[in-house]
């Protein structure tokens, strides 16, 4: 699959504004600073489509992007960054939950985890939530360029074991080298 066009649509901060049109959706979720925006930019080939920052917790709303005029990427708020305050965290979590439970056009949630570290408790909770509500997902292990090549399979196996998922559900990815980009796009094409 080739992404020929990608544009920002809108951002929403409340449940009533969640988009509900006819277009299929692929959502991206993960802890703050795991590389969601970098992944979206790499997949689309548009450098600043999704805003990246070295400050964790920047995505505080649901951001929608129109892809090839036929489906959407949905950038969900990052979880696990406490500096933002408990009230804001509760609001984002509530908004994300409403989106995940009520979006009838959601085809896959891409759960991003850092390939260099063991998944967090919040990552485990996200996988449990998706399993419980039978929401389809794939894991993307980001920042594999920061690992020695020989360490990648070992780390992916460790992630699979920690999250109690099949190893085949984890796609390795690097926004620096674009390793894994084609595999993710092929997956999306297969779902569409």
C-alpha positions in Angstrom: 0.0 0.0 0.0 1.1 3.5 -0.7 -0.1 6.6 1.1 -0.5 9.2 -1.5 -2.3 11.9 0.6 -2.5 12.7 4.3 -4.0 15.7 6.0 -5.0 16.8 9.4 -8.8 16.8 9.9 -9.6 17.8 13.5 -8.9 17.4 17.2 -11.5 16.6 19.7 -11.5 17.0 23.5 -15.1 15.8 24.3 -17.1 12.7 23.6 -19.8 14.7 21.7 -17.2 15.7 19.1 -15.9 12.2 18.3 -16.2 11.8 14.6 -18.7 9.3 13.3 -18.6 9.3 9.5 -18.4 6.5 6.9 -14.6 6.2 6.9 -12.7 3.2 8.5 -10.3 4.1 11.3 -6.9 2.9 12.6 -6.1 4.2 16.0 -2.6 4.6 17.6 -2.2 4.4 21.4 0.7 4.1 23.8 2.5 5.7 26.7 3.7 9.2 26.4 6.8 9.6 24.4 6.7 6.1 22.8 6.7 7.6 19.3 3.1 7.7 18.1 3.4 11.0 16.2 6.7 9.9 14.7 5.1 6.7 13.5 2.2 8.5 11.9 4.5 10.9 10.2 6.7 8.1 8.9 3.8 6.0 7.6 2.3 9.0 5.7 5.6 10.5 4.6 4.5 13.9 5.9 7.1 15.3 8.2 5.0 17.4 10.6 1.5 16.0 10.1 1.3 14.8 13.7 3.1 17.1 16.2 6.1 15.5 17.8 7.7 16.8 21.0 10.4 15.8 23.4 7.9 16.7 26.1 5.9 13.7 27.2 2.2 13.9 27.3 1.7 16.5 24.6 -1.2 14.7 22.9 -4.1 15.6 25.1 -6.9 15.1 22.6 -8.0 12.8 19.9 -6.4 13.9 16.6 -7.9 12.7 13.3 -6.0 12.5 9.9 -7.5 11.7 6.6 -5.5 9.2 4.6 -5.8 8.7 0.8 -9.2 10.3 1.1 -10.5 6.9 2.1 -9.7 6.1 5.8 -8.5 7.8 8.9 -5.6 7.6 11.3 -6.6 8.4 14.9 -3.9 9.6 17.3 -5.1 8.9 20.9 -3.8 10.7 24.0 -0.6 9.2 25.4 -0.9 7.6 28.8 1.3 7.4 31.8 2.6 10.9 32.2 1.6 12.2 35.6 2.9 15.8 35.4 -0.3 16.8 33.7 -2.5 16.3 36.8 -4.9 13.6 37.8 -8.0 15.5 36.6 -6.6 15.8 33.1 -5.5 12.2 33.1 -9.0 11.1 34.1 -10.5 13.2 31.3 -8.2 11.8 28.7 -8.7 8.2 29.9 -12.5 8.7 29.8 -12.4 10.2 26.3 -10.1 7.5 25.0 -12.4 4.8 26.5 -15.5 6.3 24.9 -13.8 6.4 21.6 -12.5 2.8 21.8 -15.9 1.4 22.9 -18.1 3.5 20.6 -16.3 3.8 17.3 -18.1 1.5 14.9 -15.6 2.0 12.2 -12.5 1.2 14.2 -10.6 -1.6 12.4 -7.4 -1.9 14.5 -5.8 -0.3 17.5 -2.0 -0.1 17.1 -0.6 -0.3 20.6 2.9 1.1 20.7 5.5 -0.1 23.1 9.2 0.9 23.4 11.2 -2.1 22.2 14.0 -1.3 24.6 11.9 -1.6 27.8 9.6 -4.0 29.4 5.9 -3.0 28.9 4.5 -0.9 31.8 1.5 -1.7 33.9 -0.5 0.8 31.8 0.5 -1.2 28.6 -0.8 -4.4 30.3 -4.0 -2.6 31.3 -4.5 -1.4 27.7 -4.1 -4.9 26.3 -6.4 -6.4 28.9 -9.0 -3.7 28.1 -8.8 -4.4 24.3 -9.0 -8.2 24.9 -12.0 -7.8 27.3 -14.0 -5.7 24.8 -12.7 -7.8 21.8 -11.3 -4.8 20.1 -8.8 -5.8 17.4 -5.2 -4.7 17.9 -1.6 -5.1 16.9 1.4 -4.1 18.8 4.2 -2.0 17.3 7.6 -2.2 19.1 9.1 1.3 18.4 12.7 2.5 18.4 14.2 -0.8 17.3 17.1 1.2 15.7 18.3 1.8 19.3 18.8 -1.9 19.8 21.6 -4.2 18.4 20.0 -6.3 15.6 20.7 -9.4 17.6 18.7 -8.1 20.5 15.5 -7.3 18.5 14.0 -10.9 18.4 14.9 -11.4 22.1 13.2 -8.1 23.2 10.1 -8.8 21.0 9.7 -12.2 22.7 10.1 -10.6 26.1 7.3 -8.1 25.2 5.1 -10.9 24.0 5.6 -12.9 27.2 5.0 -9.8 29.4 1.8 -8.8 27.7 0.7 -12.5 27.2 0.2 -12.1 23.4 1.4 -14.1 20.4 4.8 -12.9 19.0 3.1 -12.6 15.6 1.0 -9.7 17.0 4.2 -7.5 17.4 5.5 -5.5 14.5 9.0 -4.0 14.9 9.4 -0.4 13.8 11.9 2.5 13.6 10.9 6.0 12.6 14.6 6.8 12.0 15.3 4.0 9.5 11.7 3.3 8.5 12.3 -0.4 9.3 8.9 -2.1 9.5 7.0 0.6 7.6 6.1 -1.6 4.7 4.9 -4.4 7.0 2.6 -2.0 8.9 1.2 -0.6 5.6 0.7 -4.1 4.2 -1.3 -5.0 7.4 -3.5 -1.9 7.0 -4.1 -2.8 3.3 -5.1 -6.3 4.3 -7.6 -5.0 6.8 -9.1 -2.5 4.3 
